[in-house]
Each structure stands twice: as structure tokens, then as C-alpha cells.
Amino acid sequence: MAKFAPFDAADYLNNEETVAEYITAALENPNPDVFLTAVRDVARAHGMAQLAKDTGLGRESLYKALTPGAKPRYDTMLKLLQALGVKLSASPVHS
């Protein structure tokens, strides 16, 4: 019987275009935990220690902010996304 390693999205988030597409897809889901999980995956791919340094936030604070069910502050998310090389934008909703 073949054994497979568990899938980890962080293993594939190795360039800005892939990261941006991944975050964009997560934003399309109405469940906010999907977005937090996606940002956490990108953060792990980037390296939590490096991300903590880049944002000026503690590693524990990052983990707490990106836990499903968390309600991170807007400024925290902006710092995280900027450090990850991603920016959010708005577009009109078409029916």
C-alpha cells in the first residue's frame, strides 16, 4: 500500500503570483476562517520567525492572530499581508 505525506499548501506557496492567487481564492469564501487559514499557510511558507521580524510582531501574536476563530486587528492583517508581498484591493460585485 502506498503511503502519502499529508498535503500542506505551504509547500507550494513559493512565489508572489501563487500567493496572491491563493489569498484571492480564500477571500472569495464567506467563511473568515478560510482567509485566516490561507494567510497562515502563506506565513508558514514565508517562515514565522522571518515574518515576525518583518512585521515587528511576536511569533506568538502571529499564531494567535491566524488561528481559526480569531478576530485579528485590521492593522495587524495589513502588516502581515504587506510583509508577505500581497495587497488587498476591491472591485465591484457583478450580478
N, C-alpha and C positions, 0 to 999 in steps of 0.2 A: 504494500500500500504506500502510495506517495505521500510524503509529508510536505506541507507548505507552511512557510512563515506567515504570520498574520499580516494582513495588509496594513501599511502605515503610510498615509498620504504624505507625511513629512519627507519620505524618501524620494518623492517626485517633485517637490516644490523647490526646484533648483535654479529658476531664472525668473526675472521680473514679470514676463508675459504670462507664465504659468500661474504665478502667484496672483496676479491681477484677475485672471480668468476664474481662479478658484474662489477668491473673495467675492467677485461679482456673482458667481453662481450661488454662493451662500446667502448673499443679500436678497436674492430672489425668493428665498424661502421665508414664509411669515414667522417661523419659529426663531426667536432671537438666539436660542442655544446653538442653532446651526451656524450662525455667524461667529459666535464665540468659539466654537469648536474649530472652525476654519482658521480663524486668527491664531488660535493656539497651535494648530498644526504648522502654520507658517512660522510662528515664533520658534517652535521646536526645530524646524528645519534651519532656521537662521542661527539658532543657539541662544538659549535663555540667558546665559551669562553675558554674551555679547549684547543682546537686546537690553538687558538691564543697564549695562554701561551706556549704550546709545541713547536710552530714554531718560536716564537718571532715576529710574525706579528700581526698587529692590526686587530680587527674584521672587521672593515670597509674595510680594504685592502683585507681580505679573501673574503668577499661578492663580492667585485668588481672583483677580480681575477676569481671567479667562476660563473660570470654572463654569460649567453649565448652571444656569440659575442665577449667576452673578449679575449685578447691575453696575457695571463699571462706569465711571465718570466719562463724560464726553471728552474732556481734555486728555484723559488717560488713553482713550482709544485713538485720538488724533496723534499723540506722541508715538504710540505703538505702530500705527499704520505708516507714519512718516519714516520711522526707523526701519520699517520693512520695505520701504520703497513703493508704497501704494498710497493713492489719494482717492477719496470718495468724491463722486460727482452725482448730480441729479439730472434726470431727464424727464420729459413729460410722459405721463401714462397714456397710452393709446388704447382705446376701447376696441 
